[in-house]
């Protein structure tokens, strides 16, 4: 089994890279998706978040108001630490379960946005960083996701810098250009990963 850590800043195009690797046959374990699962209504995770942040972080349907939580934690490092202390252990436990269920010869890609920030690089055989200039990230976040520029800048600032991510990378995938160019780079990466896995 080859364990690949995939990371990149918000708006870098990491999800597109993960989808392309999955299409090639990688087992993709998405930390963001798991982070949503562990705070779904009725979970101990959501109960812990409400105990920490109050009822105001709930939507009328009982789900977590991710936008409200985001505004609270991305402007206050202490509140972000409090949220991470609840969510990260639950995510880690679920990721381990998924890894245990993967075939023994799989190329397992862990899509982990905060890999660099949480010092997780050593856990993987290979670390892949999807990289894009900050201005490109801002353009994607405000244009495609409808985020305000203030919120987009706050989220980018709360993450590792491009330099910090690149420092832990075995492979850097430049995503400052077209989708076609990105796909070519990912296809070339897949060839390298299969060679590293001895396929």
N, C-alpha and C positions, 0 to 999 in steps of 0.2 A: 504494500500500500504506500502510495506517495501522498504525503500531506502537504497541500499547497495553501498558504495564507494569501488571500487576495484582499487588498485594501486600496483606499484612495479617498481623497477629500470629497465632501458632499458636492454633487454636481460634476464629478470628474468623469462619470460614465462607467463606473464600476459594475453596475447592474447589467449593462449591455455586455460587458466582458464576461460576466458570470453566465449569462444566458447563452453566449456563443460557446463557452467551454462546456456547458451542459449539453448543447446540441452535438458536440463532438463525443460525448459519452462520459464526461466527468460527473461524479456525484457531488452536487453543490449543496452545501449546508449554509443557509443564509441567516446570519446572526440577527439582522434587523427583523426578519420575519418571525424568528423565534422570540425576539424581544417583544413583539406585539402579542404573540401567543401567550406568553407567561403573565401578561397583565389583562387577559380577556376577562369579561364579567364572570364572577364566581370563583376566580383563582385566588390562591393565597397571595400571589404577587400583587394583584390589584388591591386586595385588602391592605397590604403593607404600604402601598403607595398612598392610599387614602388616609391611613393612620399618620403618615409622615406629612402629607401636603394638604389634607382637609378635603371635605366634600366638594369644594369648588372645582376640583379636577375631574369631576364626573360629568358626562353628558346626560341628557334626560333619559336615554335608554339604558343607563347604567354602565356604559363603556367609558374608557378613559379618554378625556379630552386631550389628545396628543398635542394639539396646537397650543393649548393653554399651558400644559406642562413644559413644552419647549420654550415658551416665552419666559417662564419662571426660571428654568435651570440654565438656559444659555446666556443669561445676563448675570448669573450669580454662581461662581465656582463651587461654593459650599453646598448650595442646593443641588448642583449637578452631581457632586460627590455622594450626597445622600441618596439621590435616585439610583446612581450606579451601584451603590452598596446593596440595594434591594434587587435590582434587575440582573446584574452581571452573574451572581452565583447561580441563579435560576437558568439563565441562558447557557452557562457552562455545563450544567448538569444535563440539559436537553441535548446540547451539541454532542456530548459524550455518548449519549444513548444512540443518536443517529450514526455516529462514527462506528460504534460497535455493531450496528446493523448492516454496514456497507460490506460488499464483497472484499475478500482479502487482497485481491490484486487491483483494487480500484485506485483511480486518481481522484482523491477527495479534495475538493476546493472549498475552503472555509472563507465565505464572504464576510469579512470582519471590518466594519468601518473604523473601529478604534484600536486596531491591532498595534499601531505604533504608540498611541497614547498610553495603552495599558501594558506595554513592554512584553508583548506576546510573540515577537518574531522568533524566539528560540524554540517555540513549540512546533514549528513547521520545517519540513525538509527544504521547501522553496518558498520565498516570499515574492509576490508579484504586486507591484504598485502601479495603479492607473493614475496617470499624471496629466493635469491640465492647468494652464495659467489661471490665476485668481480671477482675472477679468472674464475669462471663459466660464468659470464656475458661476460667477455673479450673473452673467447673461443667461445661463441655463436656469438658474434658480428663480430669477425674476421673470424671465420669459415663459419657460415651460411649466414651472411650478406655481407661478403667481405670487411668490414671496416678495415682501417689501425689501428694498435694498438694505435697509437697516437690519432686518431679521437675517437676511442672507449673509451680511458681513459678520454679524454676531455668531452665526453658526460656523462660518469658516474660521473665525478667530478662536473659537472654542476647541478646534481640532489642531492636530499637529501641523507644523508648517510643511511645505513641499520638500524642503531640504531634510527635515527630520524623517519623513517617510522614505525618501530616496536613499537615505543612509542605511536603512535596514533591508533594502531591496536586493534580490538576486536578479530580477528582471523589472525594468520600467517600461510600461506601455504608454507611449505618448498618445493622448487623445485630444489634441488641439485642432485636429482637422476633420475630415469627413468620416461618415459612418463606414463607407467602403474601405477607407484607409485603416480604420480601427480594426475592421474584420480581418483584413490581411495580416495585421500585426498579431492578432489573437490566433489565427491559423498557424502562423509561424511559431508562436509560443507553444501551441498544442503539440507540434512536432517535437519541440525540445523537451516538453514534459513527458511525452510517451517514451522518448529515448532515455530520459533520466529514470523512468519507471522500469526500464528494461523490456519494453514491449517490442 
